[in-house]
């Protein structure tokens, strides 16, 4: 029961923090950008015959996630080593 109320308080605080964002108007893309994305999709579909573009994007995303995790690890270790008194 205590955990339930702690989560509820956290969600209300999160809603309070994000309330100003809900007052902003809905963003929309311009027609030129939408057309450019559609054209890029058509061009990529032509290459999908020879190379599996979807698989390449998935592998590229996984590699980027691994690199970001490694960079975060190195940054946390650097900060940890900068704290005096910790060996």
C-alpha positions in Angstrom: 0.0 0.0 0.0 2.9 2.4 0.8 4.5 1.6 -2.6 1.2 2.3 -4.3 1.0 5.8 -2.8 4.7 6.5 -3.5 4.1 5.6 -7.2 0.9 7.7 -7.2 2.8 10.7 -5.7 5.5 10.3 -8.3 3.0 10.2 -11.1 1.2 13.3 -9.9 4.5 15.2 -9.6 5.5 14.0 -13.1 2.1 15.3 -14.4 2.7 18.6 -12.6 6.1 19.0 -14.2 4.9 18.2 -17.7 1.7 20.2 -17.4 3.1 23.3 -19.3 4.1 21.0 -22.2 0.5 20.0 -22.7 -0.4 23.7 -23.3 1.8 23.9 -26.4 0.1 23.4 -29.8 0.5 20.2 -31.7 3.5 20.3 -34.0 3.2 19.4 -37.6 5.8 18.8 -40.3 5.9 21.1 -43.3 4.8 19.7 -46.7 8.3 20.0 -48.1 9.8 17.8 -45.3 7.1 15.3 -45.6 7.6 15.0 -49.4 11.4 14.7 -48.9 10.8 11.8 -46.4 8.4 10.1 -48.8 11.0 10.4 -51.7 13.8 9.1 -49.5 11.5 6.1 -48.6 10.9 5.4 -52.3 14.7 5.6 -53.0 15.4 3.2 -50.2 12.8 0.8 -51.4 14.8 0.5 -54.7 17.9 -0.5 -52.8 15.9 -3.0 -50.6 16.0 -5.4 -53.6 19.8 -5.7 -53.3 20.5 -4.9 -49.7 18.1 -5.6 -46.7 17.8 -1.9 -45.7 15.6 -2.7 -42.7 18.1 -5.1 -41.3 20.9 -2.6 -41.9 19.0 0.0 -40.0 18.4 -2.4 -37.1 22.1 -3.4 -36.9 23.1 0.3 -37.1 20.7 1.1 -34.3 22.0 -1.7 -32.1 25.6 -0.6 -32.7 24.7 2.9 -31.8 23.0 1.7 -28.6 26.1 -0.3 -27.6 28.3 2.7 -28.3 26.1 5.0 -26.3 26.0 2.5 -23.4 29.8 2.2 -23.5 30.3 6.0 -23.5 27.9 6.3 -20.6 29.8 3.7 -18.7 33.1 5.5 -19.4 31.6 8.8 -18.3 30.2 7.4 -15.0 33.6 5.7 -14.3 35.4 9.0 -15.0 33.1 10.9 -12.6 33.4 8.1 -10.0 37.2 8.3 -10.2 37.2 12.1 -9.8 35.5 11.8 -6.4 38.2 12.1 -3.7 38.5 9.3 -1.2 37.1 6.6 -3.4 39.7 4.1 -4.7 
